[in-house]
Amino acid sequence: MINIGKLIHEQVKRQGKSVTWLAQQLNYSRTNLYKIFDKTSIDTDVLLRISQALNYDFFALYSQELSSRH
C-alpha cells in the first residue's frame, strides 16, 4: 500500500526543498501541507499540482503498484 503523504515528504527532502517552498508553490499554509504529509491518500488534483511543483510523477508510483499486483 502506498503512503502518498510520506512519499511526498520524502521527495521534498530528497530534492533539498523546504516545506515552506512547497507550501508557497501550492498556495497552502505549512500546516495544511503537513496534514497532506500525514495522509495515506489525497485528491488527484492536489497530487497533480504537487507533481508539477516537484517535477516528479507521483502517479507513476500507483502505476507501479498496479503492475506489481499482476
C-alpha positions in Angstrom: 0.0 0.0 0.0 1.3 3.4 -0.9 1.5 6.1 1.8 1.5 9.1 -0.6 1.9 11.7 2.1 5.0 10.2 3.4 6.4 9.7 -0.1 5.7 13.4 -1.0 7.5 14.5 2.2 10.5 12.2 1.4 10.7 13.6 -2.2 10.7 17.2 -0.8 13.6 16.3 1.4 15.4 14.4 -1.4 15.2 17.4 -3.6 16.5 19.7 -0.9 13.4 21.8 -1.0 11.8 23.2 2.1 8.2 22.7 3.3 7.8 26.4 3.1 8.9 26.4 -0.5 6.3 23.7 -1.5 3.6 25.4 0.5 4.2 28.6 -1.4 4.1 26.8 -4.7 0.7 25.3 -3.9 -0.6 28.4 -2.1 -1.1 26.4 1.0 -0.1 27.0 4.6 2.6 24.9 6.1 0.1 23.5 8.5 -2.1 22.2 5.6 1.0 20.8 3.8 1.9 18.9 7.0 -1.6 17.5 7.0 -1.1 16.2 3.5 2.2 14.5 4.6 0.1 12.6 7.2 -2.4 11.3 4.7 -2.3 7.9 3.0 -4.4 9.2 0.0 -5.1 12.6 -1.4 -7.2 14.2 -4.2 -5.8 13.7 -7.6 -5.9 17.4 -8.4 -3.7 18.1 -5.4 -1.4 15.3 -6.4 -1.1 16.7 -9.9 -0.2 20.2 -8.5 2.4 18.6 -6.2 3.8 16.5 -9.0 4.2 19.6 -11.2 5.8 21.7 -8.4 8.3 19.0 -7.6 8.7 17.9 -11.3 8.1 14.3 -10.1 5.5 11.8 -11.3 3.8 10.5 -8.2 1.1 8.9 -10.3 3.8 6.5 -11.7 4.1 5.1 -8.2 0.4 4.0 -8.4 1.0 2.5 -11.9 3.9 0.5 -10.5 1.7 -0.7 -7.6 -0.9 -1.9 -10.1 1.7 -3.6 -12.3 3.2 -5.5 -9.3 -0.1 -7.0 -8.4 -0.5 -8.8 -11.7 
